[in-house]
Amino acid sequence: MSLAEVIKQEARALGFDAVGIAQISDEHRPTSPADEQSPPAQSPFLQRLLDRLTEWLQQGHHGTMAWLERTPAKRADPRQVLPGCRSVISVGMTYLTDHRANEQPGYGRIARYAWGRDYHKVMSNKLKQLEAHISRLAPEAHTRSYVDTGPIMEKAWAERAGLGWIGKHSNLVSADHGSWLLLGEVLTTLELPGDEPATDLCGSCTLCIQACPTNAIVQPYVVDATRCISYLTIELRGDQDMIAPDLRHGMGNKIFGCDDCLDVCPFNLRAEPTNETTFQPSPITLAPSLDGLARLDEQTFTTLFQQSPIRRAKIHGLQRNIAIAQHNETRSETRS
């Protein structure tokens, strides 16, 4: 069994549902210590990543996420993150469960990925174990792992590694796991054979674009984060006035994230629920009472969501979102 296959086998044994390898580039091979110090040559693929990111930033689609503006060239080239990086090992874990959210009046909606424990911690621990295994197999190799936290364009690398393709909603779609994959990666100086990049199978389907309640998918494959409910409910700080009235109305009962564009994807029909117990929902994430959450104090919020991605919104953001959801519910009742 090749080194690459052994690494993939270990990734699956750790609980990852998908794993693939992407090569960085074979166009620049250092031949001397002096070459090691020179800037890495740019490949057409890396240049396309940089151009795509730069254009998106220039359009202002990142909103207040100022950290995305810092060193875009570094985000587009893993060799600037891990010197000497030659391969990216992309992994995915499905977070789909066989539960349904409570959509009755008085309840909010939380995105599926936040129903269970914080995936960052769950996957980071597994990736550290994978790194340790790689170190035992190849002591000379250097590695660095991330789960949605580093300057890595992870969806692009997952697509290049064959895990799936970037759909028109800008999320990764897997033919096997649908839209429900959480992504992570290990950068390594090992030169491993790359897998076949995934093929875009979206075709003429535009269901995700039609499903977006705030028209955030401004064109196929391009999302304006400033209109996206996930951004509005999680990343955007400030009071309700920071959100335009039409966007507040579009938020409906969503208080943390949004699954609308994912829910309608036809490839989700074949997706199987996860075996990862930590991704199972709690009663409060499956049926979040708007009135109950609105009365939380900061200490209770911190305790309740200590192991949850929901803490990222902070109590002020969550309660702002709850107030919007309550207003939308009252507005709907008045109209009916």
C-alpha positions as CSV (number, residue, x, y, z in Angstrom):
1,M,0.0,0.0,0.0
2,S,1.4,3.4,-0.9
3,L,2.0,6.1,1.6
4,A,-0.9,8.1,0.3
5,E,-3.3,5.2,0.7
6,V,-2.0,4.5,4.2
7,I,-2.7,8.1,5.1
8,K,-6.2,8.0,3.6
9,Q,-6.9,4.7,5.4
10,E,-5.9,6.3,8.7
11,A,-8.1,9.4,8.0
12,R,-11.1,7.1,7.5
13,A,-10.3,5.1,10.6
14,L,-10.4,8.4,12.5
15,G,-13.9,9.0,11.4
16,F,-13.6,11.2,8.3
17,D,-16.2,10.4,5.7
18,A,-14.2,11.7,2.8
19,V,-10.5,12.2,2.1
20,G,-8.5,13.2,-0.9
21,I,-5.2,14.7,-1.9
22,A,-4.4,17.7,-4.0
23,Q,-0.9,18.6,-5.3
24,I,0.1,22.2,-4.9
25,S,2.2,22.6,-8.0
26,D,5.0,20.7,-9.8
27,E,6.3,23.8,-11.5
28,H,8.9,24.9,-9.0
29,R,11.3,22.4,-7.4
30,P,14.0,24.0,-5.2
31,T,17.4,22.7,-6.3
32,S,19.6,24.6,-3.7
33,P,19.3,26.4,-0.4
34,A,19.2,29.7,-2.3
35,D,16.2,28.4,-4.3
36,E,14.4,27.5,-1.0
37,Q,14.6,31.2,0.0
38,S,13.2,32.5,-3.2
39,P,9.4,33.2,-3.6
40,P,7.5,30.2,-4.8
41,A,6.5,30.3,-8.5
42,Q,2.9,30.8,-9.2
43,S,1.0,28.1,-11.0
44,P,-2.1,28.8,-13.2
45,F,-4.4,27.1,-10.6
46,L,-3.0,29.2,-7.7
47,Q,-3.3,32.4,-9.8
48,R,-7.0,31.6,-10.5
49,L,-7.5,31.2,-6.8
50,L,-5.9,34.6,-6.1
51,D,-7.8,36.3,-8.9
52,R,-11.1,34.9,-7.7
53,L,-10.5,35.9,-4.1
54,T,-9.3,39.4,-5.2
55,E,-12.3,40.1,-7.4
56,W,-14.7,38.9,-4.6
57,L,-13.0,41.2,-2.1
58,Q,-13.0,44.2,-4.5
59,Q,-16.8,43.7,-4.9
60,G,-17.1,44.2,-1.1
61,H,-18.8,40.9,-0.7
62,H,-16.9,40.1,2.5
63,G,-18.6,42.9,4.4
64,T,-17.1,43.5,7.8
65,M,-14.9,40.4,7.7
66,A,-11.8,42.5,7.5
67,W,-9.4,39.6,8.1
68,L,-10.2,38.3,4.7
69,E,-8.5,41.4,3.2
70,R,-5.2,40.6,4.9
71,T,-2.6,38.9,2.7
72,P,-5.0,37.4,0.0
73,A,-1.9,36.1,-1.7
74,K,-1.2,34.0,1.3
75,R,-4.7,32.6,1.4
76,A,-4.4,31.6,-2.2
77,D,-1.0,29.8,-1.8
78,P,-0.5,27.2,1.0
79,R,3.2,27.4,0.4
80,Q,3.1,30.8,2.1
81,V,1.4,29.2,5.1
82,L,3.7,26.1,5.3
83,P,7.0,26.7,3.5
84,G,7.8,23.8,1.2
85,C,4.2,22.6,1.2
86,R,3.7,20.2,-1.7
87,S,0.4,18.5,-1.0
88,V,-3.0,19.3,0.7
89,I,-4.8,16.4,2.3
90,S,-8.5,17.4,2.4
91,V,-10.9,15.7,4.7
92,G,-14.7,15.9,5.2
93,M,-17.1,14.9,7.9
94,T,-20.8,14.7,7.3
95,Y,-23.0,16.4,9.9
96,L,-26.4,15.4,8.6
97,T,-28.6,13.8,11.2
98,D,-32.0,12.2,10.8
99,H,-33.7,14.8,12.9
100,R,-36.1,17.6,11.8
101,A,-36.1,21.1,13.3
102,N,-39.2,22.3,15.2
103,E,-40.8,24.8,12.8
104,Q,-43.8,25.6,15.0
105,P,-44.5,29.2,16.0
106,G,-42.4,30.5,18.8
107,Y,-39.3,28.6,17.8
108,G,-36.2,29.8,15.9
109,R,-34.1,27.9,13.4
110,I,-30.4,27.1,13.9
111,A,-28.3,25.8,11.0
112,R,-27.7,22.0,11.1
113,Y,-23.9,22.3,11.5
114,A,-24.5,24.0,14.9
115,W,-26.9,21.5,16.3
116,G,-24.2,19.5,18.1
117,R,-20.8,20.2,19.5
118,D,-18.4,22.6,17.9
119,Y,-17.0,20.9,14.8
120,H,-13.8,22.9,15.0
121,K,-12.7,21.0,18.2
122,V,-14.0,17.6,17.1
123,M,-12.3,17.7,13.7
124,S,-9.1,19.5,15.0
125,N,-8.5,16.7,17.5
126,K,-8.8,14.1,14.7
127,L,-6.5,16.1,12.4
128,K,-3.9,16.3,15.1
129,Q,-4.0,12.5,15.4
130,L,-3.7,12.3,11.6
131,E,-0.6,14.6,11.7
132,A,0.9,12.4,14.4
133,H,0.4,9.3,12.2
134,I,2.0,11.0,9.2
135,S,5.0,12.0,11.4
136,R,5.5,8.3,12.4
137,L,5.3,7.3,8.7
138,A,7.5,10.1,7.4
139,P,9.5,11.8,10.2
140,E,11.1,14.2,7.8
141,A,7.7,15.6,6.8
142,H,6.3,18.9,8.1
143,T,2.6,19.3,8.5
144,R,0.0,21.9,9.5
145,S,-3.7,21.3,9.9
146,Y,-6.7,23.6,9.9
147,V,-10.5,23.4,10.3
148,D,-12.0,26.5,8.9
149,T,-9.6,28.6,10.9
150,G,-6.5,29.2,8.8
151,P,-5.8,31.2,5.7
152,I,-6.7,28.4,3.4
153,M,-9.3,28.4,0.6
154,E,-10.5,25.0,1.8
155,K,-13.4,24.5,-0.6
156,A,-11.1,25.0,-3.6
157,W,-8.6,22.5,-2.3
158,A,-11.4,20.0,-1.4
159,E,-12.7,20.3,-5.0
160,R,-9.1,19.8,-6.3
161,A,-8.7,16.8,-4.1
162,G,-11.9,15.2,-5.5
163,L,-14.1,15.5,-2.4
164,G,-16.8,17.3,-4.4
165,W,-17.4,20.4,-6.4
166,I,-18.2,24.0,-5.5
167,G,-21.8,24.4,-6.2
168,K,-23.7,27.5,-7.4
169,H,-24.4,28.4,-3.7
170,S,-20.5,28.4,-3.3
171,N,-20.6,25.5,-0.9
172,L,-19.0,22.1,-1.6
173,V,-21.3,19.4,-3.0
174,S,-20.4,15.8,-2.8
175,A,-22.0,13.2,-5.0
176,D,-21.9,10.8,-2.0
177,H,-22.6,13.1,0.9
178,G,-24.5,16.0,-0.6
179,S,-24.0,19.5,0.9
180,W,-23.4,18.3,4.4
181,L,-19.6,18.0,4.6
182,L,-17.5,19.9,7.1
183,L,-14.0,20.5,5.8
184,G,-10.5,20.4,7.2
185,E,-7.1,19.9,5.7
186,V,-3.5,18.9,6.5
187,L,-0.8,20.8,4.6
188,T,2.3,18.7,4.2
189,T,5.8,19.0,2.6
190,L,5.3,15.4,1.4
191,E,4.8,15.1,-2.3
192,L,1.9,12.8,-2.6
193,P,0.0,11.8,-5.7
194,G,-3.0,13.9,-6.3
195,D,-6.6,12.6,-6.8
196,E,-8.8,13.5,-9.7
197,P,-10.5,16.8,-9.2
198,A,-14.2,16.7,-8.9
199,T,-16.5,17.5,-11.8
200,D,-19.2,20.1,-11.5
201,L,-22.5,18.3,-11.7
202,C,-24.8,21.3,-11.0
203,G,-25.8,21.5,-14.7
204,S,-28.7,23.8,-15.3
205,C,-30.1,23.5,-11.7
206,T,-30.7,26.8,-10.0
207,L,-32.7,25.6,-7.0
208,C,-30.3,27.0,-4.5
209,I,-30.3,30.4,-6.1
210,Q,-34.2,30.4,-6.1
211,A,-34.3,29.2,-2.4
212,C,-32.1,32.0,-1.0
213,P,-34.6,34.3,0.9
214,T,-32.3,37.3,0.7
215,N,-31.0,36.9,-2.8
216,A,-27.4,36.6,-1.5
217,I,-26.4,34.4,-4.5
218,V,-25.9,37.3,-6.8
219,Q,-24.8,35.1,-9.7
220,P,-24.0,31.4,-10.0
221,Y,-21.0,30.5,-7.7
222,V,-20.9,34.0,-6.2
223,V,-22.3,34.8,-2.8
224,D,-22.5,38.3,-1.5
225,A,-21.9,37.7,2.2
226,T,-23.4,41.0,3.2
227,R,-26.8,39.6,2.1
228,C,-26.3,36.1,3.4
229,I,-28.2,35.1,6.5
230,S,-25.3,33.1,7.8
231,Y,-23.2,36.3,7.8
232,L,-26.0,38.5,9.1
233,T,-26.7,36.2,12.1
234,I,-23.1,35.2,13.0
235,E,-20.4,37.5,11.7
236,L,-22.2,40.9,11.7
237,R,-21.9,42.8,14.9
238,G,-24.2,45.6,16.0
239,D,-27.9,46.3,16.5
240,Q,-30.8,45.6,14.2
241,D,-30.2,48.8,12.5
242,M,-27.1,47.3,11.0
243,I,-29.3,45.0,8.9
244,A,-31.5,46.5,6.1
245,P,-35.3,46.0,6.6
246,D,-35.6,43.7,3.5
247,L,-32.8,41.5,4.9
248,R,-34.4,41.4,8.3
249,H,-37.6,40.2,6.8
250,G,-35.8,37.6,4.8
251,M,-34.2,36.2,7.9
252,G,-37.6,34.7,9.0
253,N,-37.1,32.6,12.1
254,K,-33.4,32.0,11.6
255,I,-31.4,32.9,14.6
256,F,-28.0,31.3,13.8
257,G,-27.0,30.5,10.2
258,C,-29.2,29.3,7.3
259,D,-29.6,26.0,5.5
260,D,-32.1,27.1,2.8
261,C,-29.7,26.8,-0.2
262,L,-28.4,23.4,1.1
263,D,-31.8,21.9,1.9
264,V,-33.0,22.1,-1.7
265,C,-29.9,20.5,-3.3
266,P,-30.9,17.3,-5.2
267,F,-27.7,15.6,-4.2
268,N,-28.8,15.6,-0.6
269,L,-31.4,13.0,-1.4
270,R,-28.7,10.3,-1.3
271,A,-26.8,11.6,1.7
272,E,-26.6,9.3,4.7
273,P,-26.8,10.6,8.3
274,T,-23.6,10.9,10.3
275,N,-22.3,8.3,12.8
276,E,-20.5,11.0,14.8
277,T,-22.3,11.2,18.1
278,T,-21.0,14.7,18.9
279,F,-22.9,16.2,15.9
280,Q,-26.3,15.0,17.3
281,P,-28.6,17.8,18.2
282,S,-29.6,18.9,21.7
283,P,-33.2,19.8,22.6
284,I,-32.3,23.5,22.6
285,T,-30.7,23.5,19.2
286,L,-33.4,21.4,17.6
287,A,-36.3,23.4,19.1
288,P,-34.9,26.8,20.3
289,S,-37.6,28.7,22.1
290,L,-37.5,32.3,21.1
291,D,-38.9,33.5,24.4
292,G,-36.7,31.3,26.5
293,L,-33.5,32.3,24.7
294,A,-34.4,36.0,24.8
295,R,-34.3,35.8,28.6
296,L,-30.8,34.4,28.8
297,D,-28.2,36.3,30.8
298,E,-24.6,36.3,29.7
299,Q,-23.4,33.7,32.2
300,T,-26.2,31.2,31.3
301,F,-25.5,31.8,27.6
302,T,-21.8,31.1,28.1
303,T,-22.5,27.9,30.1
304,L,-25.3,26.7,27.7
305,F,-23.2,27.1,24.5
306,Q,-19.7,26.5,25.8
307,Q,-19.2,23.5,23.5
308,S,-21.3,25.0,20.6
309,P,-20.5,27.1,17.5
310,I,-23.4,29.3,18.6
311,R,-21.1,31.1,21.1
312,R,-19.5,32.9,18.1
313,A,-22.6,35.1,17.7
314,K,-22.1,36.3,21.3
315,I,-25.2,36.9,23.4
316,H,-25.8,40.3,22.0
317,G,-25.9,38.9,18.4
318,L,-28.1,36.0,19.3
319,Q,-30.6,38.1,21.1
320,R,-30.7,40.6,18.2
321,N,-31.4,37.7,15.9
322,I,-34.1,36.4,18.2
323,A,-35.8,39.9,18.4
324,I,-35.8,40.0,14.5
325,A,-37.3,36.5,14.4
326,Q,-40.0,37.5,16.9
327,H,-40.8,40.6,14.9
328,N,-41.1,38.5,11.7
329,E,-43.4,36.1,13.4
330,T,-45.7,38.9,14.7
331,R,-45.6,40.5,11.2
332,S,-46.6,37.1,9.7
333,E,-49.5,36.7,12.1
334,T,-50.7,40.2,11.4
335,R,-50.8,39.5,7.7
336,S,-52.6,36.2,8.0
